[in-house]
Structures are given as structure tokens and as C-alpha cells.
Amino acid sequence: MDDNLHSPQRRLIELRMEHADLNNLIDQAAQQSPLDDLVLRRLKKRRLLLRDQIAKLEAELEPPEPA
């Protein structure tokens, strides 16, 4: 059971959920007036980092097919 809490698959799900949450926050921040550019840039930077982590983890879990 404890192994499942720290499995790469679970981590991938958590990262995807956080990425989706950040998408929502970015959408909300973009609609606010006045627009807070610093907050928006920080959210977007965090989203990019998450996307990189997701891609790395996906590559580890699903290695490319041999040619």
C-alpha cells in the first residue's frame, strides 16, 4: 500500500492535476483587472516546469519503442 503512495504513476497523476489547476489559475489571473503581470509570469513559469516534469516522467514510464 505504501509503495502505491510513492509510485511514479501516482506522481504523474499529481503533476497533471497541479498542471490543470495552474491552467485555471492562469485563466483567472488573465481576466482580472488590473492584470498582475508578475503573478501571471510566475504561474506560467511554474506550469512550464510541471510540463517538463510530466514529460520526463512519461518518458521514464513509457520508453520509446525500439527501431
N, C-alpha and C positions, 0 to 999 in steps of 0.2 A: 504494500500500500504506500509506504513512504517513498519507494522508488518512483511510483507514478506521479508524486507531487513534484519531483525534480526531473522528470523526463523531458527530453528535447521536444517531443510533440506538444507537451503541455506548455513549455516555454514559447513555442511558436504560436500557439493559440493566444497566450497572454500578450505577446508582442503585436499580433494582429488586432486584438481588441484595443490595445493602447493606441495603435495607429488610427483606428477608426474613431476613437474618442478625440484624438488630436485633429482629425479632419473636421469633426463637428465644431470643436473649439475655434479652429481657424475660420470656418464659415461664419460663426457668430462674431468673432473679432472683426472680420472684414466688413460686417454690416453695421458695426457700432459707429456712432458719431459722437465725438471726433475719433478718427481712426488712430489707434495706438500702434505706430509702426514698429517700435521696439518689441512690444509683446508679440506682434504678428511675426516678426523675423525670428524671434526665439522659438515660437511654436513650430514654424516651418523648419527650422534647423533641427529641432528635436524629431520632427516627423521624418526628415531625411535620414537621421541616424537610425531610427527604428526601421526604416525601409532597408537600409544596408544590413542591419542585424537579421532581419527576416530573410533576406536573400541569402546571406551566409548560412543561416541555419537550414534553409530549404536545400541548399546545395549539399550540406553535410548529410541530411536525411535522405535525399534522393540523388545519389551520384549519377553523373551522365552515363548514358549507355555506351558501351564500348563500340568502336567503329568497326 
